[in-house]
Amino acid sequence: DTEVTQTPKHLVMGMTNKKSLKCEQHMGHRAMYWYKQKAKKPPELMFVYSYEKLSINESVPSRFSPECPNSSLLNLHLHALQPEDSALYLCASSPKPGQGANYGYTFGSGTRLTVV
Amino acid sequence: AQTVTQSQPEMSVQEAETVTLSCTYDTSESNYYLFWYKQPPSRQMILVIRQEAYKQQNATENRFSVNFQKAAKSFSLKISDSQLGDTAMYFCAFILDSGTYKYIFGTGTRLKVLA
């Protein structure tokens, strides 16, 4: 299995809702990432998990809450989002922390989030 | 600070022809990696090709090849025998070989392959 699977593919949520995005990989990768991508822009790094521990938070607002329950699964919990948070949310993984440089990342197809 | 510049926002090419996408970068470091990622309408970012800065030989992956000019800080992507499935946004990316996680992405080039 050489894929990163993200669910759901599309999500529409109100500003008072709580929802979660899910990312799963079975490649044995020990680093996982959340990226946010606005239309016609490159992805922006949000969070990095290294061996299931949060190692980097790129000053992301607390309404985004990541979670890594095990080495295969990464969640992004969403609460009280704003319309400007509407974007494509991409998950990625790499074999070992710090070795994204050597191998490149494997990305999922993303969740298209719309906040109304 | 590192920067990556893609000066061609949009390009088009006829099917079966060759196209070159430009990328320049700026860094004072000597050890780094460069990548081209492709993002088709399916949205998934797909690694096309990568280049280690310490290697002089240009990387090649099937129809995709790069022209890496380290002194000029240039890293262009050549797509030969273009196919309709090559239609996508292409991002040039840079990362230091220092255990950092963070890519520096260019702003992207939207490539359309015409039938």
Chai-1 contact restraints between the chains, C-beta under 6 A:
chainA,res_idxA,chainB,res_idxB,connection_type,confidence,min_distance_angstrom,max_distance_angstrom,comment,restraint_id
A,P42,B,F91,contact,1.0,0.0,6.0,A-B,restraint_1
A,P42,B,F105,contact,1.0,0.0,6.0,A-B,restraint_2
A,P42,B,G108,contact,1.0,0.0,6.0,A-B,restraint_3
A,L45,B,K102,contact,1.0,0.0,6.0,A-B,restraint_4
A,V48,B,Y101,contact,1.0,0.0,6.0,A-B,restraint_5
A,G98,B,G99,contact,1.0,0.0,6.0,A-B,restraint_6
A,G100,B,Y101,contact,1.0,0.0,6.0,A-B,restraint_7
A,A101,B,Y33,contact,1.0,0.0,6.0,A-B,restraint_8
A,A101,B,I95,contact,1.0,0.0,6.0,A-B,restraint_9
A,A101,B,D97,contact,1.0,0.0,6.0,A-B,restraint_10
A,G104,B,F35,contact,1.0,0.0,6.0,A-B,restraint_11
A,G104,B,L47,contact,1.0,0.0,6.0,A-B,restraint_12
A,G104,B,R50,contact,1.0,0.0,6.0,A-B,restraint_13
A,F107,B,Q44,contact,1.0,0.0,6.0,A-B,restraint_14
A,F107,B,M45,contact,1.0,0.0,6.0,A-B,restraint_15
A,S109,B,R43,contact,1.0,0.0,6.0,A-B,restraint_16
A,S109,B,Q44,contact,1.0,0.0,6.0,A-B,restraint_17
A,G110,B,R43,contact,1.0,0.0,6.0,A-B,restraint_18
